[in-house]
Amino acid sequence: MENSLRRVFPRIGINKCLSYNGMDAHSNVIDRYMGVALNISRKGIQLETDRKIKAKLILLMFFDYGSNYVAAKGRVVYSKEGASEKFKTGIYLDGTRQDNLQFIKKLIRSYHYRKTVSIFVS
């Protein structure tokens, strides 16, 4: 309950696959994997993965509905194991307000576009 009271920006539930690169302090890639964005807010995103993210810096990436590459840098706030043996990771978005909003808008649009368009063609 206290955690929800501290939240400045509301979370938007989402279920979108993302790729990520874990990076060291010199921006060298030390980990690559995929996860599912569970929810997103103006300042952060919660990612679910099969393994713990040990890197402190992260680059989140996906392709939008127009096949455009979209990316955002962030910092890992926590990565802990949940009840389903998957890891939930909280990521603070490090970009400018405008960059973060563009990333969020494109992610949400891509998620909703995927829900309305069938990927199977007969």
N, C-alpha and C positions, 0 to 999 in steps of 0.2 A: 504494500500500500504506500509506504513512504517513497519508493522508487517512482511510482506513477505521479506523485505530487511534485517531485523534483523535475519532471520532464517538461521542458519548455515548448518543444514542438511535438505535435501528435505523430504517432506512427501510422503508416499506411501498410496494411497487409498486402503481401505480394508473394508470388511463387515463381521466381525467374532464375534460370541457370546463368551463372557467371563464371568466367575464368579469373584466376588471380595469379599474380606474381608476388611472392614474398621477397622483400629486399632488405639488404643490410644498410648501414648508415651511409655507404658510398654509392647507393642505388644499384648495387650488383644483385642480380637475381640469385636467390638462394633456395627458392622453392616455387614450384608451379603445380597448380591443381585446379579443380573446379569445385563449385559449391552452389547452393541454392539461396538466393536472397529471400528471407522470410518476411522482413518488413523494412521499411525505410522511413526516415524523417529528414528534415531539412539539414541536419548536421551529422547524421549517421545511418548506418545500415547494419542489420543483423544477418549474418551468413551462417548457413548450416553446412558442415563438411563431414567427410568420413574420417578425417584425421585432424589432430590439433594443429593450429597455425602457430608456429613458434616465432616467426618473424615479427618485428615490431612495426615495420613499414610495409605497405601493401599497395599494389596497383590492381584495381578492379577493372575488368574488361568484358564487353559483350558486343554483339552486332545487333543493331536495331532492325526494324521492319524493312528499312530501305537498304539493308546490307552495309550500313555505315559503321565503321569502328568507333566505339565510344569507350572512354576510359576516365577513371578518376583515381587520384592518390588519396591514401588515408593512413591512419595509425590504428593498430590493433589495441583495443582497450582491454579486452578479455577474450579468452578462448577456453571454454570449459565443457566437460562432457555432460550431456543431457541423459535423460532416462532411456532414450532409444539407442544408446551407444553411438550417437552422432554428436559432433561437437558444435556448439553454438558460439559464434564469435561476434563480438561487438566491434564495429569499426567506426571511428570518427573520421569524417571526410575533411581533408586538409585544404581543399581548394578554396578559391574565393567564393563569395556568396553567389555570384553569377555563374561560375563554373559548376558549383554544387547543384544549383537549381536546374541548369541545363542537363546535367547527368541524371538527376532525379526525374525530370520530365521525360527524357528519352527512355529511361528504364520503365517508367509506368506506362507510357504509350506502347512500348514494345510488348510489355506484358499483356495489356488489353488487346492489342492487335492479334497476338498469338491466340487468345481465347476466342476471337471471332472468325478467324480464318482457318479453314481446314488445310492441313499440310498434305493430305492425300488427294490425288487427282485421279479421277476415273476415266 
